[in-house]
């Protein structure tokens, strides 16, 4: 069996393995309706922390000029009922991000 990779965010949130972290973020996404803003302070902190690490591993920034808020939206690149988190920046632009790819970056 593979080794368990713990996931720790800069805000102190910790999971003993990526599977548990993925389950948390999957459940978090499911709590929100499409086009609903993330409004819980702890959840915003979790999303900000994971996106910050993800940005450090990308050639371009998802955070951009700064985070205004997070929102659940339909996933533009996948057909069907798929949805994901978007970061809406303070300049009004927005971009989706993959929680799974972000978790891979955090677990490195």
C-alpha positions in Angstrom: 0.0 0.0 0.0 1.2 3.6 -0.8 2.4 5.9 1.9 0.0 8.4 3.3 0.9 12.0 2.5 -0.3 14.5 5.1 -1.7 17.8 4.0 -1.1 20.9 6.1 -2.2 24.4 5.1 -0.5 27.6 6.1 -3.6 28.5 8.2 -3.0 25.5 10.4 -5.6 23.2 8.9 -4.3 19.6 8.8 -5.4 16.3 7.3 -3.5 13.0 7.8 -3.7 12.2 4.1 -4.8 13.7 0.7 -7.8 11.5 0.6 -9.3 13.2 3.7 -8.4 16.6 2.4 -10.1 15.9 -0.9 -13.2 14.7 0.9 -13.3 17.9 2.9 -13.0 20.2 -0.1 -15.5 18.1 -2.1 -18.0 18.4 0.8 -17.2 22.1 1.0 -18.1 22.6 -2.6 -21.3 20.6 -2.3 -22.5 22.9 0.5 -22.8 25.9 -1.8 -25.3 26.5 -4.6 -24.0 27.6 -8.0 -23.1 31.3 -8.0 -23.1 31.4 -4.2 -20.2 33.1 -2.5 -18.2 31.3 0.1 -19.2 33.2 3.3 -17.7 31.2 6.2 -14.4 32.8 7.5 -12.7 29.4 8.1 -13.6 28.1 4.7 -12.3 31.3 3.0 -9.1 30.9 5.0 -8.8 27.2 3.8 -9.4 28.2 0.2 -7.0 31.2 0.4 -4.3 29.0 2.0 -4.6 26.2 -0.6 -4.7 28.7 -3.5 -1.6 30.5 -2.2 0.5 27.3 -2.3 -1.0 26.3 -5.7 0.0 29.8 -7.1 3.6 29.2 -5.9 3.7 26.1 -8.2 2.1 27.7 -11.3 3.7 29.7 -14.1 0.9 32.2 -13.8 -1.0 33.4 -10.8 -4.6 32.5 -10.0 -4.7 35.1 -7.2 -3.6 37.9 -9.5 -4.0 41.3 -8.0 -5.8 39.9 -4.9 -8.8 37.9 -3.8 -12.1 39.6 -3.4 -14.1 36.4 -2.8 -14.6 32.7 -3.8 -17.7 31.5 -5.5 -19.0 28.2 -6.8 -19.7 28.3 -10.6 -20.4 25.8 -13.4 -17.2 24.4 -14.7 -16.8 26.0 -18.2 -14.5 23.3 -19.6 -16.5 20.3 -18.6 -20.0 19.6 -19.9 -22.8 18.4 -17.6 -23.5 19.4 -14.0 -19.9 19.9 -13.0 -19.0 22.9 -10.8 -15.9 24.2 -9.2 -14.6 27.1 -7.1 -13.7 30.3 -8.8 -11.5 33.0 -7.3 -12.9 36.5 -8.0 -10.2 39.1 -7.9 -10.4 42.6 -6.6 -10.1 43.9 -10.2 -13.3 42.0 -11.1 -11.6 39.3 -13.1 -12.1 35.6 -12.1 -10.6 32.2 -12.8 -11.5 28.7 -11.8 -9.0 26.5 -9.9 -8.6 22.8 -9.3 -8.8 21.7 -5.7 -7.2 18.4 -6.7 -4.2 20.1 -8.4 -3.9 22.5 -5.5 -3.8 19.6 -3.1 -1.1 17.9 -5.1 1.0 21.1 -4.8 0.4 21.3 -1.0 1.3 17.7 -0.5 4.7 18.0 -2.2 
